[in-house]
Amino acid sequence: MIKHIVILSFLIFGLVAQAQAGAGGFFGISYNFGASAADWGITAKVLSDDDANTGVVGAGVSYFPFAEEKKFGADLSGGYLFENGAVTLGWDFLQWKPQLGLGYLNTEDDKATPATPATPAPAAPIDEGTGGETDVPT
């Protein structure tokens, strides 16, 4: 059963990355709300965006090195991106607990306002009196 869920997590990673052109990769720590040190882990997520100062959704996997039995987790979460970092809150479907994630994400800067286009120079006036011919002295 656990193998199926881990495989499903990687499939979700792939789908989120393909569906979002600006998807971002998140690496950090996770905490599954519980009462032991085994609830701390290392996590990797794919988030729906990589622009700083935006809300995101994501899917991730976690490894809990101090856990005795369930060492892996797979979550769906929502969060907020800061400058080169993110915080997420979601649900871990393998541990069956709420999860908080904090980590690094290489964010893109806020989109700058586009520059005002330059006004084109006026076209040269057309001399309609000569019909395009020039007077040549004879």
C-alpha positions as CSV (number, residue, x, y, z in Angstrom):
1,M,0.0,0.0,0.0
2,I,2.8,2.4,0.9
3,K,4.5,1.8,-2.4
4,H,1.3,2.7,-4.3
5,I,1.0,6.0,-2.4
6,V,4.6,6.9,-3.0
7,I,4.2,6.2,-6.7
8,L,1.0,8.3,-6.7
9,S,2.9,11.1,-5.1
10,F,5.5,11.1,-7.8
11,L,2.8,11.1,-10.4
12,I,1.2,14.1,-8.8
13,F,4.6,15.8,-8.8
14,G,4.8,15.2,-12.6
15,L,1.3,16.5,-13.2
16,V,1.7,19.6,-11.2
17,A,5.0,20.4,-12.9
18,Q,3.5,19.9,-16.4
19,A,0.4,21.8,-15.7
20,Q,2.2,24.9,-14.4
21,A,4.7,26.6,-16.6
22,G,6.0,28.6,-13.6
23,A,6.1,25.8,-11.1
24,G,8.7,25.9,-8.4
25,G,10.6,23.2,-6.5
26,F,10.6,23.5,-2.7
27,F,13.1,21.9,-0.3
28,G,12.9,22.2,3.4
29,I,11.7,20.8,6.7
30,S,8.3,19.6,7.7
31,Y,6.5,19.1,11.0
32,N,3.5,16.8,11.3
33,F,1.5,17.9,14.3
34,G,1.9,15.3,16.9
35,A,3.7,14.7,20.2
36,S,7.1,13.3,19.4
37,A,10.4,14.2,17.8
38,A,9.5,11.6,15.0
39,D,7.2,14.2,13.6
40,W,10.1,16.3,12.2
41,G,11.2,15.5,8.6
42,I,12.8,16.6,5.4
43,T,10.4,17.5,2.6
44,A,10.4,18.2,-1.1
45,K,7.4,19.7,-2.9
46,V,6.4,21.0,-6.3
47,L,4.5,24.3,-5.9
48,S,2.1,25.8,-8.5
49,D,4.1,29.1,-8.9
50,D,7.6,30.5,-8.4
51,D,6.8,34.2,-8.1
52,A,7.6,35.8,-4.8
53,N,4.7,37.2,-2.7
54,T,2.0,34.9,-4.1
55,G,-0.2,32.1,-2.8
56,V,0.4,28.6,-4.0
57,V,-0.8,25.0,-3.9
58,G,1.5,22.0,-4.0
59,A,2.2,18.3,-3.6
60,G,5.1,16.8,-1.7
61,V,6.9,13.9,-0.2
62,S,8.6,13.8,3.2
63,Y,11.1,11.6,5.0
64,F,11.0,11.3,8.8
65,P,14.4,9.9,9.9
66,F,13.4,9.6,13.6
67,A,10.1,7.7,13.0
68,E,10.1,4.1,14.1
69,E,7.5,2.8,11.7
70,K,6.2,5.3,9.1
71,K,9.2,7.0,7.6
72,F,7.6,8.5,4.6
73,G,4.8,11.0,4.0
74,A,2.9,12.3,1.0
75,D,1.0,15.6,1.2
76,L,-1.1,18.1,-0.5
77,S,-0.8,21.7,0.8
78,G,-1.3,25.4,0.3
79,G,1.0,28.2,1.2
80,Y,2.6,31.5,0.5
81,L,5.9,32.3,-1.2
82,F,8.3,34.9,0.2
83,E,11.6,36.1,-1.3
84,N,13.5,32.7,-1.8
85,G,11.3,30.9,0.7
86,A,7.9,29.4,1.4
87,V,5.7,28.2,4.2
88,T,3.0,25.6,3.5
89,L,0.2,24.0,5.5
90,G,-1.4,20.8,4.3
91,W,-2.4,17.2,5.0
92,D,0.0,14.3,5.0
93,F,-2.0,11.3,3.6
94,L,0.6,8.6,4.8
95,Q,1.0,9.9,8.3
96,W,-2.6,11.0,8.5
97,K,-1.7,14.3,10.2
98,P,-1.7,18.0,9.4
99,Q,1.7,19.2,8.2
100,L,3.6,22.5,8.3
101,G,6.4,23.0,5.8
102,L,9.1,25.7,5.8
103,G,11.8,25.8,3.2
104,Y,13.8,27.3,0.3
105,L,12.5,28.0,-3.1
106,N,14.3,29.9,-5.9
107,T,11.6,32.6,-6.5
108,E,11.4,35.0,-9.3
109,D,11.2,38.7,-8.6
110,D,7.9,40.5,-8.6
111,K,6.9,41.4,-12.1
112,A,8.1,44.9,-12.9
113,T,5.7,47.3,-14.5
114,P,6.3,47.5,-18.2
115,A,8.0,50.7,-19.5
116,T,5.9,53.2,-21.3
117,P,6.6,52.8,-25.1
118,A,8.3,55.7,-26.7
119,T,6.2,57.9,-28.9
120,P,7.1,57.4,-32.6
121,A,8.5,60.4,-34.5
122,P,6.1,62.1,-36.8
123,A,6.3,61.1,-40.4
124,A,8.0,63.5,-42.9
125,P,5.5,65.6,-44.8
126,I,4.7,64.7,-48.4
127,D,5.1,67.4,-51.0
128,E,1.9,67.1,-53.0
129,G,2.6,70.0,-55.3
130,T,5.1,68.4,-57.6
131,G,3.7,64.9,-57.8
132,G,6.9,63.4,-56.6
133,E,9.0,64.9,-59.4
134,T,11.8,67.3,-58.8
135,D,12.4,70.5,-60.8
136,V,15.7,70.2,-62.7
137,P,17.1,73.5,-64.1
138,T,17.7,73.3,-67.9
